[in-house]
Amino acid sequence: MNIYVSNLSFNVQDEDLKDFFAPYGEVTSAKVITDRETGRSRGFGFVEMADEAASKKAIAELDGATVENRTIGVSEAKPKESRPSRDRNFNNGNSYNKNRY
């Protein structure tokens, strides 16, 4: 099961996130999401656990817990929604200016 963890301290690293969930069962992956330009934590992450029952127990017990003086939110991750590709020409999709010359 994939678990979403919000309101993380900017000091929390992948290994710390894994350690928070390890007492509940096998953690297959733990990733703190970082800003691609600065490399700084964005304050949330994802944890994957092998066992669904252990995942549900971890969610129930860690949601609202305090980690590094911050109350974290823990919930089942929702599937990533597909987003339309960004227009790199910054013309908001208007085609009136394409192939002008």
N, C-alpha and C positions, 0 to 999 in steps of 0.2 A: 504494500500500500504506500502511496506517495502522500506525504504530510507537509502542509504549509505551516511555516513558523514565522510569525510577524513580531514587530517591535523589538527586534534584537538590538543589543548594544553594538555600537560600531567596532568594539574591540573583539567581538566573538568571531572565531575562525572556524573553518570546516571541522577540525578535530574537536573543538569545544562542543559544537553542535552534535557531533556523533556521540560524545561522552554524555551529554544530557539524556539521550535516548537509550544508550546501551543497557542500563539496568532493566529495561522493559523487554528486551529481546535483541535478536540479531539485526544490526543496522547494515544494510547493503550499500548505502551511500548517504552522504550528508554534504550539502553545498550551500554556503552563504553566497548570496548573489552580490556581485560587485559592479560598480560603475565601470563601463568599458574604457572610459577616457582617463579617469583618475585612479582606478583600482581600489577605491574606497568602498567599504560595505554599504549596501543600500538599506540595511536594517531588516532584511528578511531572508529566508532560506527555505530549502526543501530537504526532507529526510525520507529515505526509502527504507522500509522495514520488510523483512521476508514474511513474517507471520501477521495475518490480519487481526487476530485476537490481541496480540501484543501491541499492534498499532493502535487499536481502539482504546486499550488500557492506557497507553502513553498519552493519547489525545485527551482522554478524560482527566488524567492526573496532572498533566503539565499545562493545560489550558488555564491561563490566569495565574500561573506560577511566577515568582519573582526570580529573575536571573540578572545578576550584576545591576541591582537596583532598578530594574525595569520589569513591568508586568508583560509577559509574552502572551501572544495568542497562538494557539495550536489547533489546527483543523485539518480535515481531509482535503487534499489539494484537488481543485477542480481541473478538468482537462483544459489545456491551453486553447484559447479560441483563435481561429485563423483571422488574421487582420489583412486588410488590403495592402498591397505593396505601396510604399511611399513614393510619391512623384519627386524624383530628384531634380526636376527643372523648376520646382517651386511655383508652378503656374496653376495650382489647385485643380489640375485635370483639364483645364481649358485647352482646346486644341487650335484655337484661332491663330496662334503665333507659330505653329509648327510648319516647317518647310516654307518659311517666309521668302527665302531667296532661292 
